[in-house]
Amino acid sequence: MKQRAVLAVVLMTAAVAAGAQEAAPAADAPKPVIDIAEKIKDFGVVAKGDKLNATFVVKNTGAAPLEITQVRPTCGCTVANFDKTIAPGGTGKIDAEVDTAGFNGPISKAVLVFSNDPATPQVNLVVKADIRAFIEVLPRNLIRFNVLSGEPATEKVRTASSRCSRWMPGAAPTRRRSASCPMRSASRSARAHSGKSR
C-alpha cells in the first residue's frame, strides 16, 4: 500500500510540473497593449443640431496584434466606426459621431471600447459639449401673462445668439465657427391679446 501511495504522489508531482512547464511559455507569449492618449474630446459650445465628429487615435504598443472586438456607444445619438485590427507598433482610429439635435446644455457621451489587451480589456472614451440653441429667448422660453379680459399686456424679452454670429432681429442668421464669444442680444416686446382672464 505504501509503495502505491508513494507512486501516486510521484505521478501527481510529475503531472503538476509538466503543466507548469506548458503554462510558462503562454505567460511569456507576446501580448497586445492598447494605448489611447486622448480619451476625452471636449467640443466646447456648439449649436444645437450640429453633429460632433470625434476621432480617437489608438496605438498598439504591444508585441501582438491588437483586436478591437467591440465599440459600444452608451447613447442612441452616437454612431461609432473603428479599425478592428492594429498591428504591433501600428496606429488605428475610432470615429464617433454625436447628433446634438435632442439636447440642450452640457452633455457627456461615453463610448466603451473592448479589446484583447489582457491588462486593459475595456477603455472608456468620452465626447463632451455644451449645446446651445442658435437663438435663445432670455430670461426664459415660456412667457406667461396674467391679465383681465380685454386688457392688453406686454412683457420684454431678450433674444440672443449663442455663438459668434452677425444675427440681429430681422436679419438672416450666419454662423461663425468659434467656441467662445460674447452673447449678442436685442430687446423684443411680447404682446398678449386675450379674451379670457388667466
N, C-alpha and C positions, 0 to 999 in steps of 0.2 A: 504493500500500500504506500509506504514511504517513497519507494522508487517511482511509483506512478505519480505521486503528488509532486515530487521534485521535477519529473519530466514535464508535467503540465505547467509548472511555474517557468521552466526554461523556455517552453514553446510560447507562452504568453509574452515573456520578455522579448523574445526574438521578433514576435509579431509587432509589438509596440515600437521597437527600434526600427523595423523596416518601414512602418507607417510614418515615423518621424523623418526618415531619410527621404521618403517620397514627398512629404509636405514641405520640406526645406526648399527645394527648387521653386515650388509655387509661391512661397513667401518672397523669394528673391526675384520673381518674374517682373519684367518691365510693366509699369503702370502709367495710365494717363493722368494728367493733372490739369484741371480746368482753372483758368485764370481770367477773371473779368475785372479789369482795373476800375472801371466806372460803372457802378451798379445802380446809380440814381441819375435820371435825366430830369432836370427842372427847366421847364419852358417859360417860367415866369408868368406874366399877364398875357393872356391870349383872348381873342374874340370868340364868343360863343358860336359854335358851328364849325370852327376850324378843325382840321384833322391834324393831330400831332404825330409826326413820324420820327420815332426814336430808333437809333441804330446802336446796338451794344457790341463792342469788339470782344471776341472770345479767343484766347490763346491757349494752346496746349503745350504746357511747359514740361510735360512728362515724356516718357520714352516709349509709350504705346499709343496707338490710335485712340482718340477721344470720340466716343459715340454719344451724341446728344439724343437721348431716346424720346424725350417729350418736352414740349414747351407749352405751358398751360396758363393762359390769362385767367385772372380771377373775376373779370367783368366781361359781359357780352359786348361791351362797347369797344373791346380791344381785339385786334387780329394780329397774329404773330407768324412770321416766316423765319426759317433758320437753316443753317448748314448742319447736316446730320453727322458728318464725319470730318474730323480735323486731324491731320497727320501730326506726328511728334514734331514739335517746333513750329507748327503751322498756325495760321490765324483764320478764323471764320467770323461770322456775324449772326446776330439775332435782330430782326427788324420787327418792331411793334408799332402798330398804328392805333391811336386812340381817337374815337369820334366824340367831340365835346358837345354835340347838339343837345344832349339831355341833361346838361349840368350847369350849375351856377356856383361861383365861389371856388375856394381851394379844393382840388381833387388830388388823390394819390392812388394810382392803379398799379397793382402788382402783377408780375409775370413770373411764374415758377418754372425753373429750368432743371430738368433731370438728366443725369449723365452716368456713364460707367466709371467715373472717378471714385474709387473706393473710399477715399478720405473725405470728399465733399460731394455726395451723390445729389444734393439739391442746392441750388443757388437762387435767391430771390432778387429780382430786378424790379425797379420802381420808376414809373413815369408820373411826374408831378406838374401841376399847372394851377394858375388862378384864372378861372373862367369868368369873363365879364361880357354882358350883353353889349352890342355895339353902341346902342343908345340906352342910357339909363334914366329913369324918372326919379328924381330926388325930392323930398326925403323918403318917399315910398311909392310903390307902383299902384296902390289902390287909394283912390281919393273918395272920401265919404262926405256927404253934405247933410246937415241937419237943418231943414228949412220948413216953414209952413207952406201950405198950399197956395200957389200963385206968387210967392215971393222969390225973387232971383237970388242967387248966391254965387260967389266967386271964391276961388282959392288959388294961390300962386304955387306953381311947382317949378322945378329946375330940371331941364333936360341936359344931359352931359354925355359926351363921347368918352368911352372908357379906354381909348387908345389915342395916340397922337394922330389926329386926323384934322382935316380942314373943314369938317362939318359945322354948319351953323343952321339954325331953323330956316327952312325954305330952300336949302341947298342940298344937292345930292351928296351923300357921304363918300369919302375917298379914304382908303386905308393906307397907313404907312407902317412899315414893319419896325416897330420899336417897342421894347418890353416895358420901359418905364418912362412916364411922361406926365405932365400935369393934366388934370381934367379941364376940358373946355365946356363951358355951360352957357345957357341963356334962359332967362325967366319967361315963363308962359303962364297965362291965366286959364284956369279951367272953370267953365260956367255950367251951372245946373239949371235946367228948366223942368220943374216938377209939378205935377198936378196933384200929388199926394204928399202928406207930411211924413217925415222919417224920424 
